[in-house]
Amino acid sequence: MNERPILVSEVGLRDGLQSIGSIMPTEAKMEWIRAEAAAGIRELEVGSFVPAKLLPQLADTAALVRFARTIPGLTVAVLVPNLRGAEAAIEAGAHKITLPCSVSETHSLRNLRRSHAQLLEEARAIAQALRALPRERRPHFECSLSTAFGCTLEGHIAPARVAVLAEQLMAAGCDEVGLADTSGYADPGAVRRVVRLVRSVVGQDALTGIHLHNTRGLGLANALAALEQNVTTFDSSLAGLGGCPFAPGASGNIVTEDLCFMLEAMGVDTGVDLAALLRVRAVLSRALPGESLYGFTAEAGLPLGFGATAQAE
Amino acid sequence: MNERPILVSEVGLRDGLQSIGSIMPTEAKMEWIRAEAAAGIRELEVGSFVPAKLLPQLADTAALVRFARTIPGLTVAVLVPNLRGAEAAIEAGAHKITLPCSVSETHSLRNLRRSHAQLLEEARAIAQALRALPRERRPHFECSLSTAFGCTLEGHIAPARVAVLAEQLMAAGCDEVGLADTSGYADPGAVRRVVRLVRSVVGQDALTGIHLHNTRGLGLANALAALEQNVTTFDSSLAGLGGCPFAPGASGNIVTEDLCFMLEAMGVDTGVDLAALLRVRAVLSRALPGESLYGFTAEAGLPLGFGATAQAE
C-alpha cells in the first residue's frame, strides 16, 4: 500500500517530558534513547532548543543529540522554536529539525508570541541558514502545522487555512510540512480531508508525517485514516507521556506501544520488536517514579501467540 | 456511504454490569435506560436471561424488558444462553435476542460448557420456537460469533473458522450473525478480512453488527474499519463499563460516548445528542459509587464549538 517504509517517531523525550513536573536525569534519557533504538525505533525527537529557563526539563538537548548521533541508523530529531534554536540544533548535529507553526494565529500568539507573518520570517531565516551549510551537515527542515484540526482557543480550523499556511511555509523554504493535532480535535474524516487538501497544494512528498493526540480517544482511529492516505511517519510517545502544556485539556500523545501494536497486527512492518518496546517502559518507571504511564497494550499484554500467526495471513 | 442508518447499541446494562461486583438497583437501571433513550440511543441490551444464581446482577432482566418496551422507538435486546433463556425473552417481549456462539470451541466449552454441535442444536431449537410464534411477537434472532478475532485460550482464530460457524448458524435458522471481539484481539485489517469473508458466505444483509472491546486500545480504529465495510450496528458500553468475565484480561467494551463522538465528528448521524449522553454518566456515578468510569471524551469535554461547524464541511 505504502511505498515508503512506515516510521514510528518517538516524541516522548520532548513532548512527553516538557509537560510533566519531574525532570528526568540525562543518564536516564540516554538509557531511554538507547533502549528504544535497540527495540527498533528509527527516529527519536530527543528534545527542544528552547531557553532552559522556560523548559528546564529539556536543558540537556544538545548533549542528547550528540549522544543519539552515535547510535547507527537512528534519525535524531529536535524541536526548534526559532533561528537561534535551529543554530543550536545544527551545531549539535541534529538530523531533522521541526519548527512548530500554529495554524490558529491566536494559539501562535499565545504559545510562541508570534504572528503568522513573524513565523514565516523565522522559517525563511532558518531555510537561509540551512542553505549556507554543506549538504552533509544540513538537517531536514520540517514545519509542523499545529492546531491543524482545531484549537482550544479558536475552535474549528477550516482545512483551507491549513493549506494556505502549508503553501506559505513551503515557499519560505522548508523541506516538508507535517500535521499536528495539538488539541485532540481531529477525527478520521478530517484527517482524510486535510491530508488530501494540503497535498493538493504542496504535493504528495511534502507531507508525509502526522502528530496525533488521543485526547478524545480517537488517536489510533485517526492514525488508521492517515495510514490509508499513505502518511508514513507517525509521532507517538512511549507510555503516552505528555501533551501540549499550552493547550489546556489537550494532553496525551498517542501511545507508541499501542500504535506499534496496531501497525504490526495489521502486518505493517515498523521494524519494532514489541516485547522489547514494552520493556523500555521500565526505564520510565524507574526514572519518573511519580508520573503516570499509560497504554492499553502494556496493561493487557500481547495477544496469545502474537507474531507467530496473526501476521501470516 | 452506508444505506442503513448507523445504530449505536448500548450493551453496558448487560456486558458492563455482568462483570462488576456491584449490583445496580432496578430503579437505577430504569433511569439509565430512560436517560440514554432520551439522549437518542435507539437500541439497548438490557440484560441476559441466565440463572440468577450465576449472574445476580442481571436477575431483573424480565422487568427491564417490560419497562424498556414502554419507550417508543427503542429496540429492546437481551442476551440468551439457550432455549430456556429465549423462552423467557419471548415471554417478556424482547425485540431482539442474541445467542453468544464462541468460534473458539475451547472458549465455548469453558464459557457455556457447550460444543459447537450442541450450540448448533440450541440455535435450531430457538429458531423452531420462534417460527411457532405469530410474526408480531417474534424477536429478531442474532447469533453473536464471539472470539471471532482471537481467544485468550486458543490464540489466533483463522477467519475461515468464523465463516464456517456463521454459515452453520444461518442454516440452523438465525436471522443474522454478528462479530464479537470478546478478547480484544482484533485489528483493523482483521476486521476488514473477517467481515468480507463472512459476508461472502452468509450475504451482506446477514452481517450488520460488531461488538468491539478496547483491550489493546484499538477499539475505535477497529470500529472505523468496520464502518468502512458498511457495518451499521456498533455495540458499546456507557463509560466503558465491563467486559467479559470469562476471558481474563479481556475487559473493556468500547466507550459509547467516544464512539458517538467519533461518528458525529465524522458527520455520521447517530441520532445521539452528545451533551445529553455525557450527562447519563451521572446515573452510573450515583448508582455505582465504587466503580470506575472510563472515556476520553467525558474527560476532555467536547471540542470548542463542536456541532456548530465541524459537521458542516
Interface residues (C-beta under 8 A of the other chain):
Chain A: G150 C151 T152 L153 E154 G155 H156 A158 P159 S183 G184 Y185 D187 P188 G189 A190 R193 N214 T215 R216 G217 L218 L220 A221 A223 L224 A225 G249 A250 G252 V255 D258 F261 M262 A265 M266 G267 G295 F296 T297 A300 G301 P303 L304 G305 A308 T309 A310 E313
Chain B: G150 C151 T152 L153 E154 G155 H156 A158 P159 S183 G184 Y185 D187 P188 G189 A190 R193 N214 T215 R216 G217 L218 L220 A221 A223 L224 A225 G249 A250 G252 V255 D258 F261 M262 A265 M266 G267 G295 F296 T297 A300 G301 P303 L304 G305 A308 T309 A310 E313
